[in-house]
Amino acid sequence: MPIGSRFQYKTPEEIEIIRKNCLLVSATLAEVASHIKPGITGLRLDEIAEAFIRDHGAEPAFKGYPGSLSDFPASLCISFNEVIVHGIPDKTEVKEGDVVSVDCGVKMNGYFGDAAFTFAVGQISPEVLDLLVTTRECLDLAIQQSVAGNRIGDIGYAVQQHAEVNHHYGVIREMVGHGIGKKLHEPPEVPNYGKRGKGPMLHEGLTIAIEPMINFGTREVVLKKDGWTLTTRDLKPSAHYEHTIAIQKSAADVLSDHKVIDQAIKNNVNLSEVWIKR
């Protein structure tokens, strides 16, 4: 562990606590996935998630989180179509063809867990499905760079290169990934853009949430008057996937689990599968 670092490095025991929390987040997202269908509201999905979290002995990490104008009122961030992140669940109903991003966090035993997944409701256009696939690939490529000895810039470069250079999508600058542990958001910030070999060095025991947020069109964004909801300026769709990981020597230790969500999607006829091509 670097002496005098402002980052919070975790012991193996702490990482296991965070893993347990992240697996509960993943299970919650899988539970939500099993209920997504046309006609269900964001409010109802939020109720399902909060009950699931509390039934498993945890607290929703997002509910009551302080904001610039008001505390966040829900257990999930549910973001439809052009909403990038921090959508507030309401009476809006899910529709065929929607893209629905769900971000979830929990607190248990003094630590946090965090993950997100974007769902394709029914049949969506091949172009928008490719956005979801590419964003998920960005997450995978970023995780491959998340090893001891690399730098934060290597993570952001991997995302930016795949999304902006290879696919001409917009990578937003206003929201970033983050450290996580005893606080939901700890240093360092983990941008989805950057330069190879730049930024803080990664050391074993650092736990971070990596979360590519990729827009179909422009990277420009608009913050709604509620102080939370962030949308694309051109109102084209956006996608968001997130894992919490622990930095190790040879490969990142992924603490959350998208496989259980994939299985829930496979079992729900109302959802389309989103698989990494590579």
Residue frames relative to the residue before (quaternion, step in Angstrom):
aa qw qx qy qz dx dy dz
M 1.0000 0.0000 0.0000 0.0000 0.00 0.00 0.00
P 0.4530 -0.7004 0.4677 0.2924 3.65 -0.71 0.99
I 0.4473 -0.6919 0.4996 0.2676 3.57 -0.89 0.93
G 0.8329 0.2051 -0.1624 0.4876 3.56 -0.96 0.92
S 0.4078 0.7183 -0.4799 0.2956 3.61 1.20 0.16
R 0.4154 -0.6955 0.5273 0.2562 3.56 -1.14 0.67
F 0.5712 0.5868 -0.3808 0.4294 3.58 1.27 -0.11
Q 0.3913 -0.7169 0.5341 0.2182 3.56 -1.17 0.68
Y 0.1350 -0.8004 0.5817 0.0530 3.58 -0.30 1.26
K 0.3165 -0.7881 0.5109 0.1331 3.55 -0.92 0.98
T 0.4639 -0.6374 0.5408 0.2935 3.51 -1.21 0.63
P 0.6631 -0.4794 0.3656 0.4436 3.62 -1.20 0.24
E 0.6360 0.5276 -0.3345 0.4532 3.60 1.03 -0.73
E 0.6567 0.4984 -0.3121 0.4721 3.59 0.97 -0.80
I 0.6261 0.5381 -0.3382 0.4518 3.58 1.00 -0.78
E 0.6467 0.5156 -0.3270 0.4571 3.60 1.00 -0.74
I 0.6196 0.5168 -0.3468 0.4783 3.61 1.07 -0.64
I 0.6564 0.4978 -0.3064 0.4769 3.57 0.96 -0.88
R 0.6124 0.5473 -0.3471 0.4527 3.60 1.03 -0.75
K 0.6461 0.5220 -0.3225 0.4540 3.58 0.91 -0.92
N 0.6554 0.5042 -0.3076 0.4708 3.57 0.99 -0.84
C 0.6710 0.5028 -0.2994 0.4553 3.57 0.93 -0.89
L 0.6378 0.5099 -0.3310 0.4729 3.59 1.05 -0.68
L 0.6131 0.5123 -0.3517 0.4877 3.59 1.14 -0.55
V 0.6050 0.5323 -0.3507 0.4771 3.59 1.04 -0.71
S 0.6636 0.5068 -0.3037 0.4589 3.58 0.88 -0.93
A 0.6542 0.5018 -0.3081 0.4746 3.58 0.98 -0.84
T 0.6244 0.5303 -0.3343 0.4659 3.58 1.07 -0.71
L 0.6597 0.4957 -0.3052 0.4754 3.58 0.95 -0.86
A 0.6270 0.5166 -0.3348 0.4774 3.58 1.08 -0.67
E 0.6301 0.5208 -0.3281 0.4733 3.58 1.03 -0.77
V 0.6394 0.5081 -0.3158 0.4830 3.57 0.96 -0.84
A 0.6416 0.5415 -0.3219 0.4377 3.59 0.95 -0.90
S 0.6551 0.5277 -0.3190 0.4365 3.57 1.01 -0.73
H 0.7173 0.4364 -0.2401 0.4872 3.60 1.24 -0.41
I 0.5260 0.6465 -0.4279 0.3496 3.62 1.17 -0.29
K 0.2462 0.7322 -0.6023 0.2011 3.53 -0.86 1.05
P 0.6328 -0.5117 0.3882 0.4325 3.61 -1.14 0.37
G 0.7568 0.3666 -0.2903 0.4567 3.56 -0.95 0.93
I 0.6231 0.5152 -0.3614 0.4644 3.61 1.13 -0.47
T 0.3735 -0.7433 0.5136 0.2103 3.58 -1.03 0.76
G 0.6272 -0.5168 0.4227 0.4009 3.52 -1.29 0.30
L 0.6132 0.5581 -0.3459 0.4392 3.58 1.04 -0.73
R 0.6660 0.4934 -0.3101 0.4657 3.57 0.94 -0.87
L 0.6381 0.5116 -0.3334 0.4691 3.61 0.95 -0.77
D 0.6393 0.5233 -0.3242 0.4608 3.57 1.03 -0.75
E 0.6307 0.5278 -0.3277 0.4651 3.59 1.01 -0.78
I 0.6399 0.5245 -0.3166 0.4639 3.57 0.98 -0.89
A 0.6759 0.4984 -0.2948 0.4559 3.58 0.90 -0.94
E 0.6737 0.4981 -0.3173 0.4442 3.60 0.82 -0.90
A 0.6437 0.5118 -0.3267 0.4658 3.58 0.96 -0.80
F 0.6472 0.5251 -0.3122 0.4559 3.58 0.97 -0.88
I 0.6610 0.5109 -0.3039 0.4579 3.57 0.91 -0.93
R 0.7079 0.4589 -0.2682 0.4652 3.58 0.79 -0.99
D 0.6157 0.5477 -0.3438 0.4503 3.61 1.07 -0.67
H 0.7109 0.4139 -0.2417 0.5147 3.58 1.22 -0.48
G 0.6323 -0.6177 0.3035 0.3556 3.55 1.20 0.54
A 0.6125 0.5392 -0.3472 0.4622 3.57 1.24 0.34
E 0.3870 -0.6768 0.5682 0.2633 3.53 -1.39 0.06
P 0.5039 -0.6085 0.4975 0.3581 3.61 -1.10 0.56
A 0.4057 -0.7517 0.4705 0.2214 3.57 -0.71 1.07
F 0.7014 0.4998 -0.2756 0.4270 3.58 1.05 -0.72
K 0.6073 0.5977 -0.3670 0.3732 3.59 1.01 -0.74
G 0.8134 0.1744 -0.1647 0.5300 3.56 -0.62 1.15
Y 0.3990 0.7115 -0.4954 0.2987 3.60 1.23 0.11
P 0.4535 -0.7299 0.4357 0.2678 3.60 -0.70 1.04
G 0.0999 -0.7875 0.6072 0.0341 3.52 -1.06 0.89
S 0.7115 -0.4598 0.3130 0.4293 3.56 -1.29 0.03
L 0.7767 0.2834 -0.1538 0.5410 3.60 1.10 -0.69
S 0.7971 -0.0873 0.0985 0.5894 3.58 0.99 -0.81
D 0.5811 -0.5599 0.4490 0.3838 3.55 -1.25 0.36
F 0.5381 -0.6128 0.4532 0.3599 3.58 -1.09 0.64
P 0.3498 -0.8179 0.4269 0.1623 3.61 -0.64 1.09
A 0.7517 0.4057 -0.1832 0.4866 3.61 1.20 -0.23
S 0.5755 -0.5962 0.4497 0.3333 3.53 -1.37 0.20
L 0.7573 0.2613 -0.1454 0.5806 3.56 1.20 -0.57
C 0.2844 -0.6357 0.6654 0.2685 3.49 -1.39 0.28
I 0.0197 -0.7936 0.6075 -0.0258 3.57 -0.67 1.12
S 0.0467 -0.8377 0.5404 -0.0646 3.54 -0.42 1.30
F 0.2071 -0.8076 0.5479 0.0681 3.56 -0.53 1.25
N 0.8953 -0.0277 0.0313 0.4435 3.52 -1.08 0.90
E 0.8534 0.0242 0.0099 0.5206 3.62 -0.35 -1.22
V 0.5335 0.5823 -0.4289 0.4386 3.60 1.25 -0.07
I 0.3537 -0.7640 0.5061 0.1872 3.57 -0.70 1.13
V 0.7714 -0.1738 0.1680 0.5886 3.57 0.72 -1.13
H 0.8163 0.3350 -0.2284 0.4115 3.51 -1.46 0.19
G 0.2607 0.7564 -0.5468 0.2466 3.56 1.08 0.72
I 0.3346 -0.7443 0.5479 0.1842 3.58 -0.93 0.94
P 0.4441 -0.7015 0.4806 0.2822 3.62 -0.66 1.03
D 0.0719 0.7865 -0.6090 0.0728 3.55 -0.95 0.91
K 0.7464 -0.4124 0.2804 0.4406 3.58 -1.20 -0.41
T 0.3672 0.7197 -0.5000 0.3117 3.59 1.25 0.22
E 0.3009 -0.7719 0.5376 0.1568 3.58 -0.83 1.01
V 0.5113 -0.6074 0.5190 0.3166 3.53 -1.18 0.69
K 0.1203 -0.7943 0.5936 0.0481 3.58 -1.01 0.88
E 0.6212 -0.5033 0.4460 0.4024 3.53 -1.29 0.43
G 0.7930 0.2863 -0.2324 0.4849 3.55 -0.90 0.99
D 0.4989 0.6600 -0.4268 0.3652 3.58 1.27 -0.05
V 0.2417 -0.6765 0.6668 0.1983 3.49 -1.38 0.42
V 0.0414 -0.8254 0.5611 -0.0458 3.58 -0.58 1.18
S 0.1410 -0.7844 0.6017 0.0521 3.56 -0.58 1.20
V 0.0700 -0.7962 0.6009 0.0055 3.57 -0.85 1.02
D 0.0951 -0.7820 0.6160 -0.0016 3.54 -0.72 1.19
C 0.0233 -0.8185 0.5714 -0.0553 3.57 -0.85 1.02
G 0.0094 0.7787 -0.6274 -0.0033 3.54 -1.15 0.70
V 0.1097 -0.7804 0.6113 0.0730 3.54 -1.20 0.57
K 0.1965 -0.7318 0.6335 0.1567 3.51 -1.35 0.36
M 0.1703 0.7630 -0.6044 0.1534 3.55 -0.89 1.01
N 0.8465 0.0813 -0.0909 0.5182 3.56 -1.02 0.85
G 0.7260 -0.4889 0.2382 0.4209 3.55 1.02 0.84
Y 0.7203 0.3742 -0.2336 0.5353 3.59 1.29 0.04
F 0.4040 -0.7216 0.5205 0.2123 3.53 -1.30 0.42
G 0.1191 -0.7365 0.6553 0.1183 3.52 -1.39 0.30
D 0.0547 -0.8118 0.5798 -0.0424 3.59 -1.06 0.75
A 0.2125 0.7488 -0.6132 0.1344 3.58 -1.06 0.81
A 0.1068 -0.7878 0.6037 0.0595 3.57 -1.26 0.39
F 0.0644 -0.7788 0.6239 0.0065 3.53 -1.28 0.54
T 0.2440 -0.7576 0.5876 0.1458 3.57 -1.08 0.74
F 0.2197 -0.8057 0.5469 0.0596 3.52 -0.80 1.16
A 0.2697 -0.7260 0.6122 0.1597 3.55 -1.17 0.75
V 0.2213 -0.7994 0.5497 0.0992 3.58 -0.51 1.21
G 0.8311 -0.0076 -0.0466 0.5542 3.56 -0.57 1.19
Q 0.7350 -0.3659 0.3032 0.4837 3.53 -1.09 -0.76
I 0.0501 -0.7764 0.6279 0.0199 3.57 -0.72 1.07
S 0.6587 -0.5272 0.3456 0.4107 3.57 -1.19 0.41
P 0.6079 -0.5633 0.4056 0.3855 3.61 -1.11 0.59
E 0.6313 0.5496 -0.3389 0.4296 3.60 1.04 -0.74
V 0.6906 0.4519 -0.2806 0.4900 3.60 0.94 -0.86
L 0.6041 0.5421 -0.3582 0.4613 3.58 1.06 -0.67
D 0.6347 0.5266 -0.3310 0.4586 3.59 1.03 -0.74
L 0.5889 0.5549 -0.3628 0.4621 3.60 1.12 -0.62
L 0.6682 0.4947 -0.3012 0.4669 3.58 0.91 -0.92
V 0.6559 0.5098 -0.3108 0.4619 3.57 0.91 -0.91
T 0.6691 0.5049 -0.3007 0.4548 3.58 0.89 -0.93
T 0.6493 0.5140 -0.3228 0.4584 3.60 0.96 -0.82
R 0.6462 0.4980 -0.3158 0.4845 3.56 1.03 -0.75
E 0.6232 0.5177 -0.3365 0.4800 3.58 1.06 -0.67
C 0.6027 0.5601 -0.3537 0.4449 3.59 1.05 -0.74
L 0.6418 0.5180 -0.3192 0.4668 3.57 0.97 -0.85
D 0.6571 0.5132 -0.3060 0.4597 3.57 0.92 -0.90
L 0.6728 0.4919 -0.2918 0.4692 3.59 0.94 -0.89
A 0.6313 0.5281 -0.3285 0.4634 3.58 1.05 -0.74
I 0.6473 0.5181 -0.3179 0.4600 3.57 0.98 -0.83
Q 0.6175 0.5536 -0.3450 0.4395 3.59 1.04 -0.72
Q 0.6895 0.4646 -0.2720 0.4845 3.60 1.15 -0.59
S 0.6074 0.6037 -0.3300 0.3971 3.57 1.29 -0.30
V 0.3716 0.6989 -0.5136 0.3310 3.53 0.45 1.29
A 0.6455 -0.5292 0.3863 0.3925 3.55 -1.22 0.55
G 0.7386 0.3635 -0.3008 0.4815 3.56 -0.91 0.99
N 0.6281 0.4697 -0.3392 0.5194 3.59 1.20 -0.40
R 0.3910 -0.7170 0.5296 0.2291 3.54 -1.33 0.07
I 0.6932 -0.4695 0.3436 0.4255 3.56 -1.27 0.38
G 0.6354 0.5559 -0.3302 0.4221 3.58 1.01 -0.78
D 0.5963 0.5650 -0.3634 0.4393 3.59 1.14 -0.56
I 0.6227 0.5336 -0.3321 0.4660 3.58 1.09 -0.72
G 0.7033 0.4704 -0.2692 0.4601 3.56 0.78 -1.05
Y 0.6153 0.5534 -0.3447 0.4432 3.57 1.04 -0.76
A 0.6476 0.5338 -0.3257 0.4353 3.59 0.92 -0.88
V 0.6624 0.4909 -0.3004 0.4795 3.58 0.98 -0.85
Q 0.6978 0.4949 -0.2807 0.4350 3.55 0.76 -1.08
Q 0.6427 0.5307 -0.3248 0.4470 3.57 0.96 -0.85
H 0.7118 0.4561 -0.2739 0.4586 3.59 0.84 -0.95
A 0.7337 0.4344 -0.2492 0.4593 3.59 0.88 -0.91
E 0.7755 0.3715 -0.1975 0.4707 3.58 0.69 -1.09
V 0.7462 0.4122 -0.2369 0.4660 3.56 0.77 -1.02
N 0.7518 0.4073 -0.2279 0.4657 3.58 0.78 -1.01
H 0.8270 0.2336 -0.0886 0.5035 3.60 0.98 -0.81
H 0.3899 -0.7675 0.4455 0.2460 3.60 1.28 0.01
Y 0.3812 0.6816 -0.5164 0.3513 3.55 1.00 0.88
G 0.5058 -0.6479 0.4812 0.3046 3.55 -1.31 0.23
V 0.1759 -0.7662 0.6121 0.0863 3.57 -0.83 1.03
I 0.3240 -0.7803 0.4943 0.2045 3.59 -0.44 1.14
R 0.3600 -0.7381 0.5413 0.1805 3.54 -1.20 0.67
E 0.6267 0.6168 -0.3273 0.3461 3.58 1.12 -0.66
M 0.7642 0.2481 -0.1504 0.5760 3.61 1.17 -0.47
V 0.0758 -0.8117 0.5790 -0.0128 3.58 -0.96 0.87
G 0.5589 -0.5355 0.4920 0.3984 3.53 -1.36 0.08
H 0.2334 -0.7946 0.5583 0.0489 3.55 -1.29 0.18
G 0.5576 -0.5323 0.5053 0.3879 3.49 -1.38 0.19
I 0.0746 -0.7946 0.6023 0.0167 3.57 -1.21 0.50
G 0.2463 0.7549 -0.5785 0.1867 3.56 -1.08 0.72
K 0.8133 -0.0292 0.0675 0.5772 3.57 -0.39 -1.22
K 0.7060 0.2742 -0.2169 0.6159 3.54 1.35 -0.20
L 0.5681 -0.5937 0.4422 0.3594 3.56 -1.16 0.60
H 0.7852 0.1359 -0.0645 0.6007 3.57 1.04 -0.81
E 0.0436 0.7754 -0.6228 0.0947 3.54 -0.57 1.25
P 0.5732 -0.5083 0.4718 0.4366 3.59 -1.26 0.13
P 0.6220 -0.1559 -0.7592 -0.1119 1.56 -2.20 1.19
E 0.5291 -0.5297 0.5215 0.4093 3.53 -1.34 0.08
V 0.1714 -0.7810 0.5959 0.0748 3.58 -1.10 0.78
P 0.1531 -0.8279 0.5343 0.0749 3.61 0.11 1.26
N 0.4327 -0.6785 0.5322 0.2631 3.53 -1.31 0.40
Y 0.6754 0.3423 -0.2871 0.5867 3.54 1.22 0.62
G 0.2868 0.7764 -0.5271 0.1927 3.58 -1.09 0.46
K 0.4591 -0.6598 0.5252 0.2793 3.51 -1.39 -0.05
R 0.5695 -0.5986 0.4429 0.3482 3.55 -1.04 0.77
G 0.8445 0.2138 -0.1551 0.4659 3.53 -1.06 0.81
K 0.6265 0.5247 -0.3374 0.4673 3.59 1.26 0.15
G 0.7134 0.4457 -0.3327 0.4262 3.53 -1.25 0.43
P 0.7362 -0.4132 0.2928 0.4490 3.58 -1.31 0.08
M 0.4608 -0.6670 0.5100 0.2875 3.56 -1.12 0.70
L 0.4105 -0.6990 0.5379 0.2313 3.54 -1.15 0.74
H 0.0576 -0.7921 0.6077 0.0011 3.57 -0.93 0.97
E 0.6534 -0.5227 0.3815 0.3927 3.55 -1.21 0.55
G 0.7725 0.3536 -0.2704 0.4529 3.54 -1.05 0.82
L 0.5390 0.5841 -0.4223 0.4359 3.59 1.24 -0.07
T 0.1370 -0.7804 0.6057 0.0728 3.59 -0.86 0.94
I 0.0288 0.8115 -0.5780 0.0814 3.55 -0.74 1.12
A 0.3233 -0.6896 0.6094 0.2201 3.52 -1.31 0.49
I 0.1398 -0.7768 0.6120 0.0503 3.56 -0.69 1.14
E 0.0978 0.8350 -0.5297 0.1120 3.59 -0.64 1.05
P 0.1921 -0.7885 0.5778 0.0864 3.59 -0.01 1.26
M 0.0562 -0.7490 0.6601 0.0093 3.55 -1.02 0.97
I 0.0130 0.8463 -0.5223 0.1037 3.55 -0.19 1.33
N 0.2581 -0.7816 0.5559 0.1164 3.55 -0.87 1.03
F 0.5534 -0.6119 0.4573 0.3320 3.56 -1.12 0.72
G 0.7927 0.2306 -0.1090 0.5536 3.58 1.03 -0.81
T 0.8508 -0.0266 0.0568 0.5217 3.53 -0.78 -1.09
R 0.4638 -0.6579 0.5131 0.2979 3.56 -1.22 0.49
E 0.5008 0.6692 -0.4210 0.3524 3.60 1.26 -0.16
V 0.1715 -0.8131 0.5556 0.0265 3.54 -0.99 0.93
V 0.2130 -0.7355 0.6264 0.1456 3.54 -1.37 0.29
L 0.2459 -0.7468 0.6002 0.1469 3.57 -0.96 0.91
K 0.3784 -0.7438 0.5039 0.2230 3.57 -0.70 1.08
K 0.7022 -0.5118 0.3191 0.3784 3.54 -1.31 0.42
D 0.5860 0.5847 -0.3850 0.4081 3.61 1.18 -0.35
G 0.4878 -0.6982 0.4049 0.3326 3.58 1.28 -0.14
W 0.7026 0.4389 -0.2520 0.5002 3.59 1.30 -0.04
T 0.7455 0.4639 -0.2462 0.4103 3.56 0.62 -1.20
L 0.1073 -0.7967 0.5946 0.0108 3.56 -0.67 1.19
T 0.0558 -0.8190 0.5709 -0.0112 3.59 -0.67 1.11
T 0.5613 -0.5487 0.4815 0.3899 3.53 -1.32 0.23
R 0.5274 -0.6477 0.4426 0.3262 3.58 -0.98 0.81
D 0.7364 0.4089 -0.2376 0.4838 3.60 0.99 -0.77
L 0.4392 -0.7365 0.4109 0.3096 3.59 1.38 0.12
K 0.4303 0.6514 -0.4964 0.3796 3.57 1.16 0.61
P 0.6630 -0.5584 0.3182 0.3838 3.62 -1.14 0.54
S 0.1637 -0.7464 0.6359 0.1081 3.50 -1.36 0.42
A 0.1861 -0.7740 0.5956 0.1073 3.58 -1.23 0.49
H 0.0815 -0.7971 0.5978 -0.0239 3.56 -1.15 0.72
Y 0.0723 0.7620 -0.6400 0.0670 3.57 -0.83 1.06
E 0.0387 -0.8198 0.5704 -0.0334 3.57 -1.01 0.82
H 0.0348 -0.7435 0.6673 0.0266 3.50 -1.21 0.80
T 0.2898 -0.6753 0.6375 0.2313 3.52 -1.31 0.46
I 0.0379 -0.8148 0.5777 -0.0305 3.57 -0.85 1.01
A 0.2825 -0.7011 0.6173 0.2181 3.53 -1.37 0.25
I 0.4265 -0.6994 0.5135 0.2554 3.58 -0.89 0.94
Q 0.0125 0.7710 -0.6357 0.0365 3.55 -0.98 0.97
K 0.7300 -0.4653 0.2784 0.4159 3.59 -1.28 0.12
S 0.8377 0.2507 -0.1025 0.4743 3.56 0.55 -1.14
A 0.7924 -0.0327 0.0458 0.6074 3.59 1.14 -0.60
A 0.5550 -0.6064 0.4502 0.3487 3.55 -1.12 0.65
D 0.3316 -0.6941 0.6022 0.2134 3.54 -1.20 0.66
V 0.2096 -0.7988 0.5547 0.1013 3.59 -0.32 1.27
L 0.2536 -0.8272 0.4919 0.0967 3.57 -0.46 1.26
S 0.6845 0.3916 -0.2739 0.5505 3.59 1.18 -0.45
D 0.2882 -0.7800 0.5448 0.1082 3.59 -1.25 0.34
H 0.1961 -0.7940 0.5677 0.0940 3.57 -0.56 1.17
K 0.5119 0.6686 -0.4242 0.3332 3.60 1.19 -0.35
V 0.6513 0.5046 -0.3309 0.4600 3.60 0.97 -0.77
I 0.6233 0.5180 -0.3369 0.4793 3.58 1.15 -0.58
D 0.6188 0.5402 -0.3351 0.4615 3.58 1.00 -0.81
Q 0.6607 0.5033 -0.3128 0.4608 3.58 0.96 -0.82
A 0.6393 0.5149 -0.3261 0.4689 3.59 1.01 -0.77
I 0.6244 0.5259 -0.3312 0.4732 3.58 1.07 -0.73
K 0.6462 0.5313 -0.3155 0.4479 3.56 0.94 -0.89
N 0.7130 0.4491 -0.2441 0.4800 3.57 1.10 -0.72
N 0.6691 0.4558 -0.2916 0.5094 3.60 1.29 -0.07
V 0.3475 -0.7795 0.4874 0.1848 3.57 -0.40 1.25
N 0.6240 0.5650 -0.3333 0.4245 3.58 1.24 -0.31
L 0.7134 0.4178 -0.2404 0.5086 3.59 1.27 -0.17
S 0.3352 -0.7078 0.5851 0.2107 3.53 -1.23 0.62
E 0.4805 -0.6732 0.4815 0.2898 3.57 -1.05 0.73
V 0.1554 -0.7617 0.6251 0.0698 3.54 -1.15 0.76
W 0.0218 0.8335 -0.5470 0.0746 3.55 -0.12 1.32
I 0.5020 -0.6074 0.5199 0.3297 3.52 -1.19 0.64
K 0.4527 -0.7183 0.4605 0.2590 3.58 -0.81 0.99
R 0.6740 0.5306 -0.3201 0.4020 3.56 0.91 -0.91
